Amino acid sequence: MKTSGMVSSGREDKTPLRLLRERAGLTQPELGRQVGVSDRNIRDWENGSSMPRIDRAAALARVLKISLKDLCRALGVDVSGIPDDSEASEHQAEPEDPS
């Protein structure tokens, strides 16, 4: 059952970010060490009381082995209308020939 970003699992509600961390087999302190933040930061991100800076989000996505877009979804960020990486690269302009 999913309600407002929380997944009900028995007695406790788990956020999508917590589920991703647990799927990676990491505790909050372990994830914090790998990302370069405190376990308090991880806890705050998981419960939605704060959001990671973009550099921390990139590190978090790297450690969890997910895309930034999937991380944004897990954090409750609306990513509708943002192209996937493959779509975005198709629309990038070719560099001009310097000659």
Rosetta blueprint (number, residue, H / E / L):
1 M L
2 K E
3 T E
4 S L
5 G L
6 M E
7 V E
8 S E
9 S E
10 G L
11 R L
12 E E
13 D E
14 K E
15 T L
16 P H
17 L H
18 R H
19 L H
20 L H
21 R H
22 E H
23 R H
24 A L
25 G L
26 L L
27 T L
28 Q H
29 P H
30 E H
31 L H
32 G H
33 R H
34 Q H
35 V H
36 G L
37 V L
38 S L
39 D H
40 R H
41 N H
42 I H
43 R H
44 D H
45 W H
46 E H
47 N H
48 G L
49 S L
50 S L
51 M L
52 P L
53 R L
54 I H
55 D H
56 R H
57 A H
58 A H
59 A H
60 L H
61 A H
62 R H
63 V H
64 L H
65 K L
66 I L
67 S L
68 L H
69 K H
70 D H
71 L H
72 C H
73 R H
74 A H
75 L L
76 G L
77 V L
78 D L
79 V L
80 S L
81 G L
82 I L
83 P L
84 D L
85 D H
86 S H
87 E H
88 A H
89 S H
90 E H
91 H L
92 Q L
93 A L
94 E L
95 P L
96 E L
97 D L
98 P L
99 S L
